[in-house]
């Protein structure tokens, strides 16, 4: 499994629009990451910074991300959320406009005694 954390800015003037869209995410937009072996996908907000996290359980990360980008519902969704609402950092990462964060620590499960 691969853990992925990313961040991107949120345009303050589009904040409410972005939040409203995410209160009613389209079923196809939720289905695409599931089909691409993504689990536990969450987006968090602090002021005007978005933070996302997901677990990837597949074997071909690039191909699975491409399948999401090729999904018609996701492409339509991104016309509403990406350029209008998001403000990428200069160093966008593997997921497109979002910038990758390096994992520096992870709490592992305790071994049974």
N, C-alpha and C positions, 0 to 999 in steps of 0.2 A: 504494500500500500504506500502511496505517496501522499503526503500532506501538503496542501498548497494554501498559502496566505497571500493576499494581494490588497493593494490600496489604490484609491483614486480620489480626486477631488470632486465635490458636488457644487455645482453653480448655485450660489445662494438664492438667486432669483427664480430658480427652477426646483427648489427643494420640495415644496408642497406637491407639485406635479409628480415628481419622482416618487415621493412617499405614497401618493394616491395610487399610482400604477402598481406599486409593490403590495398594496393591501389587497389587490385582486389580480394576481399573476395569472396569465392565461395558462390553461392546462397543457397546451403544446409546448410552451416555454419551460414548464416544469418537467415534461416528458423527455425533452432532448438531453439534458444532463444525465438523467437516470439511464437512458439508453447508451450514453457515452461512459458508463462505469463511474459516474460521480455520485458520491454519497455525502450526507451531512453538510450540504451546501448552505451556508448562512451569510447574510450581509448585515453588518453592523454600521451604526452611524455615530460619529462624534463631531459635533459642530458641523463643519462642511467637509468632513473627510469620511469616505466610505471604506470599510474594511471587509473583505470577504475571506471565507475559509471553506475548504472542502477537502474530502478524502477522495483520492483516485484509486480505483481497484482494477484497472485494466492493464493491458500489455503494450499498448501503442498510444501514448499520451497525445502525440501530435495528430494522429489520425482521428482519435476521439474528439479532440478539440475542433478539428476541421469539420467533423460531422455535426457538431453544434452550430458552427458558423454557417453551414450549408442548409440548416433546417429553415424552411420558409417562415414558420411562426416566429422563430428566434430572430430572423433577419428583420421582419416587420417590427417586432418588439424593440430591437436595437435602434430603429429609426426614431422611436419615441424616447428612449432612455439614454443612449450613448452620447451622440454629438449634442443634442439639445441640453441635456442635464448634467453630464459628467465633464470634468475638467482634468484630463490626464496629466500626470507628472511627466517631466522630460524623458524619463527612463521606463517607458511602458514595457511590459514583460510578455511571457509566454501566452497569456490569455488575451492578447490584443492590446487594448488601451490601458488595462490595469497594470500597475507595477508590482513585480514579485517581491515578496519579503523573504529574507533568509531565516530559516529556522535555527535558533541558537540554543534551544532547550526544549525537551519534551518529557513530561512525567510518564514513566513507564509503569506498567502493571507490576505489582509485587508478585514474586514467585511464591507459590504455595509452600508452606513450611513442611 
